[in-house]
């Protein structure tokens, strides 16, 4: 049996940071929920929040000891994305290395994303 394709993967740095954030959360959470929303100067932005529980239609990804819940409306936008955590002199932030992203605005908060074809998702199943 072929292993299930992960919609999103995490680098070691992203997994370590999420583990640290979850360990310091005010209460226990099941994982983090990742998605996309309309808005910003380029059209869309990534979202990330604590997830108290999985919704029945969430895509659940477990990678490097971290549970990531993906909003079903975001799956085709995030297919093949690698989450990383980068620190430089001026900022520390989660970075989404997304093959479906076509452009980003100068502020770094907003992106344009073309959804992967539904055939791409079926080909990975």
N, C-alpha and C positions, 0 to 999 in steps of 0.2 A: 504494500500500500504506500502510495506517495504521500510525503508529509504535506500538511495543509499550508498553502501559501499565506504569508503574513502581509496584510495590506500595508502595515507600517512596521519598520524595524527601528531599533534603538542602538545608538553607539554606547560604548561603555560609559562615557561621560554623561550622556542623557540618563541612562539607567541609574547611575550613582546619584545624580542630582534629584531624580524623582524619588528614589528611596529615602534620601535625606529629608526632602520636603514632607513626604508621607510620615516619616518618623517623628517630625515636629508638628504635625497637624494637631488641631485642637481636639479632634476625636478620630476614631478609626474610619477609614474610607475603603471602599472596595478597590479603587484604582483612580486613574485620571481619565477624563473624557476629552477626546480631541475631535475637533470638527472644523468647519469653515462657515463663515457667515458673509452675507453681502454687506458691502460698505467700504469706505476708504477711497482714496483717489485712484487706485488701480482696479477696484471692483470687488475684491474679496479680502478677508483676513482670516488667519488661523485663530482658533479658539482652543483654550486648554483650561480645565477646571477640575476640582475634586469631583469624584463620582461616588455617591453614597451607595448606589446599587446599579446593576446592569439593567438596561431596558431590554425587553424581549427581542427587539430587532437590532440591538447593538452588535457590531462586529467586535469580538473580543480577541485581543492579541496579547499573548504572554511572551515576553522577551526579556532575558537576563534578569529574571526575578521580579519583573514589573508587569502589572496588568494595565493595558491601555484599552479603553472602550471607545469605539469609533461610531459616531452618529451614522445611521444608515444612509442619510442623505449626502454624507461626505465621502463615502467609500470610493466612488469613481474619481473624485477630486484628489484623493490621497493615495491611490493605488501606486505602490512602489516607492513611497516616501521613506526617507531615513531621518529620524529625529536625532539631533545632536545638541550638545550644550557647549557653548563657546564662551570663553572669558578673554577679554582684551583689556587694554588700559582704561577704556571709557565705558565698557558695558559687559554685562554677563547675561546671556539670554539663551533660550531654546531656539534652535535654527531648524527649519524644515527644508531638507534637500529633496525637492519634489520634482520628478521628471515631467510632471504635467503642468508645472508653472511656466508660463510664457513670458512674464515680465514682472517687475516689482517697482514700486515708486521709490523716490529718493528717501523718504522717511523710514523705510524698512518695515513699516507696519502693514502695508497693503500690497496685494499681489493680484495678478491675473492668472487664472488657472483654467485650462481646458480639460474637461473630464475625459478620462480614459474611456475607450469604447467598452460597452458591456461585454463584447467578445473577449477583451483582454482579461476580464475577471473570470470568465468561463474557462479560458485557456489555462488559468493557473489553478483551477479547482481539481 
